[in-house]
């Protein structure tokens, strides 16, 4: 038996907490994204599927090329994503009547139903995530986050996960 002194255990509450809004935004964002992925996974979808369904549902008839431009990705990336949604019976490609070289994207009836399920899931997800806040606090938080997103030049409604850093370089602040 030794008389070596064992280090004292420090309770987690006494450990210094990371500081800063950027860290908390990253921590909450990662948590929220993971939980959202789990929730939509129960619907047989990925977060990328959800984003595309929302964009197509919000502007039916847009071309694959236009969707790629809106997302800031190469068109071949959109083709593979749309292939997956088409295989699930959620999206259909229709030849454009204006330009037969283009395909217009439309939700199928199943796609519209899936989007409705996603909307309900997203609302429940947000309610769970923001349960600690009352309505006024939620509205304030939303407004502040919208200001930060605008200042950072994030495209409204487009998750930056569709892009790579090489596809959309950050603006220099020098």
C-alpha positions as CSV (number, residue, x, y, z in Angstrom):
1,X,0.0,0.0,0.0
2,X,1.4,3.4,-1.0
3,X,0.9,6.7,0.6
4,X,0.8,8.5,-2.7
5,X,-1.7,11.2,-2.7
6,X,-4.6,10.7,-5.1
7,X,-5.6,13.8,-7.1
8,X,-8.7,15.4,-5.8
9,X,-11.7,15.0,-8.1
10,X,-13.1,18.3,-9.2
11,X,-16.9,18.3,-9.6
12,X,-18.0,19.1,-13.2
13,X,-19.8,22.2,-11.9
14,X,-16.6,23.6,-10.6
15,X,-14.7,23.1,-13.9
16,X,-14.3,26.3,-15.9
17,X,-16.9,26.6,-18.6
18,X,-15.9,27.4,-22.1
19,X,-16.7,31.1,-22.8
20,X,-18.0,32.8,-25.8
21,X,-21.1,33.0,-28.0
22,X,-19.2,31.4,-30.9
23,X,-18.5,28.3,-28.9
24,X,-22.1,28.0,-27.6
25,X,-23.4,28.5,-31.2
26,X,-21.2,25.7,-32.4
27,X,-22.1,23.5,-29.5
28,X,-25.8,24.0,-29.8
29,X,-25.6,23.9,-33.6
30,X,-23.9,20.5,-33.5
31,X,-26.4,19.2,-31.0
32,X,-29.4,20.5,-32.9
33,X,-28.1,19.1,-36.2
34,X,-27.5,15.7,-34.7
35,X,-30.9,15.6,-33.2
36,X,-32.6,16.8,-36.4
37,X,-30.8,14.1,-38.4
38,X,-32.1,11.5,-36.0
39,X,-35.6,12.8,-36.2
40,X,-35.8,13.0,-40.0
41,X,-34.0,9.7,-40.2
42,X,-37.1,8.2,-38.6
43,X,-38.9,9.5,-41.7
44,X,-36.4,7.8,-44.0
45,X,-34.7,11.1,-44.9
46,X,-31.4,12.8,-44.4
47,X,-31.0,16.5,-43.6
48,X,-29.8,17.1,-47.2
49,X,-32.9,15.4,-48.5
50,X,-35.0,17.7,-46.3
51,X,-33.3,20.8,-47.6
52,X,-33.8,19.8,-51.2
53,X,-37.5,19.0,-50.6
54,X,-38.0,22.4,-49.1
55,X,-36.3,24.2,-51.9
56,X,-38.2,22.2,-54.6
57,X,-41.5,22.6,-52.8
58,X,-40.9,26.3,-52.4
59,X,-40.2,26.8,-56.0
60,X,-41.5,23.9,-58.1
61,X,-40.3,23.7,-61.7
62,X,-36.8,25.1,-61.1
63,X,-34.1,23.4,-63.1
64,X,-31.4,21.2,-61.6
65,X,-28.9,23.8,-62.8
66,X,-30.8,26.6,-61.0
67,X,-31.0,24.5,-57.9
68,X,-27.2,23.9,-58.1
69,X,-26.6,27.6,-58.4
70,X,-28.9,28.4,-55.4
71,X,-27.0,25.8,-53.3
72,X,-23.6,26.9,-54.5
73,X,-22.6,23.5,-55.7
74,X,-21.6,21.9,-58.9
75,X,-24.6,20.6,-61.0
76,X,-23.3,17.0,-60.8
77,X,-23.7,17.1,-57.0
78,X,-27.4,18.0,-57.4
79,X,-27.9,15.3,-60.0
80,X,-26.9,12.6,-57.5
81,X,-28.9,14.2,-54.7
82,X,-32.0,14.4,-56.9
83,X,-31.4,10.8,-58.0
84,X,-31.8,9.7,-54.4
85,X,-35.0,11.6,-54.0
86,X,-36.4,10.3,-57.2
87,X,-35.5,6.7,-56.2
88,X,-37.6,7.3,-53.0
89,X,-40.5,8.5,-55.1
90,X,-40.4,12.0,-53.6
91,X,-39.3,14.1,-56.6
92,X,-39.9,13.8,-60.3
93,X,-38.0,15.4,-63.2
94,X,-40.0,16.8,-66.1
95,X,-38.7,18.0,-69.4
96,X,-38.9,21.7,-69.6
97,X,-41.4,22.9,-72.2
98,X,-39.2,26.0,-72.7
99,X,-35.9,24.2,-73.1
100,X,-36.0,20.5,-73.7
101,X,-32.4,20.2,-72.6
102,X,-33.4,21.0,-69.0
103,X,-35.3,19.1,-66.4
104,X,-37.8,20.8,-64.1
105,X,-38.0,19.5,-60.6
106,X,-41.4,18.8,-58.9
107,X,-42.5,17.1,-55.7
108,X,-44.6,14.0,-56.1
109,X,-47.7,13.5,-54.0
110,X,-45.5,11.4,-51.7
111,X,-42.9,14.2,-51.7
112,X,-45.6,16.7,-50.6
113,X,-46.7,14.4,-47.8
114,X,-43.1,13.9,-46.7
115,X,-42.6,17.6,-46.6
116,X,-45.6,18.0,-44.4
117,X,-44.2,15.3,-42.0
118,X,-40.9,17.2,-42.1
119,X,-42.6,20.4,-41.2
120,X,-44.3,18.8,-38.2
121,X,-41.0,17.2,-37.1
122,X,-39.1,20.4,-37.5
123,X,-41.6,22.3,-35.4
124,X,-41.4,19.7,-32.6
125,X,-37.6,19.8,-32.9
126,X,-37.5,23.6,-32.5
127,X,-40.0,23.4,-29.5
128,X,-37.8,20.8,-27.8
129,X,-34.6,22.7,-28.5
130,X,-35.9,26.1,-27.3
131,X,-38.0,24.8,-24.4
132,X,-36.0,27.0,-21.9
133,X,-37.2,30.2,-23.7
134,X,-40.6,31.9,-23.7
135,X,-42.2,33.3,-26.9
136,X,-40.6,36.7,-26.6
137,X,-37.2,35.3,-25.9
138,X,-37.5,32.9,-28.9
139,X,-38.5,35.9,-31.2
140,X,-35.5,37.9,-29.9
141,X,-33.1,35.0,-30.4
142,X,-34.4,34.5,-33.9
143,X,-34.0,38.2,-34.8
144,X,-30.4,38.2,-33.4
145,X,-29.4,35.1,-35.3
146,X,-30.9,36.5,-38.5
147,X,-28.7,39.6,-38.1
148,X,-25.6,37.5,-37.5
149,X,-26.4,35.3,-40.5
150,X,-27.0,38.4,-42.7
151,X,-23.7,40.0,-41.6
152,X,-21.9,36.7,-42.3
153,X,-23.5,36.8,-45.8
154,X,-25.1,33.4,-45.4
155,X,-27.7,32.5,-48.1
156,X,-31.1,32.5,-46.4
157,X,-32.7,29.1,-46.4
158,X,-29.5,27.3,-47.6
159,X,-27.5,25.2,-45.2
160,X,-23.8,25.8,-45.7
161,X,-23.2,22.1,-45.5
162,X,-24.1,21.8,-49.2
163,X,-20.9,23.7,-50.1
164,X,-17.2,23.1,-49.5
165,X,-14.9,25.9,-48.6
166,X,-13.3,25.6,-52.0
167,X,-16.6,26.3,-53.8
168,X,-17.4,29.5,-51.9
169,X,-14.4,31.3,-50.6
170,X,-14.9,33.6,-47.6
171,X,-14.6,37.3,-48.1
172,X,-11.4,38.9,-46.7
173,X,-12.0,41.3,-43.9
174,X,-8.5,43.0,-44.4
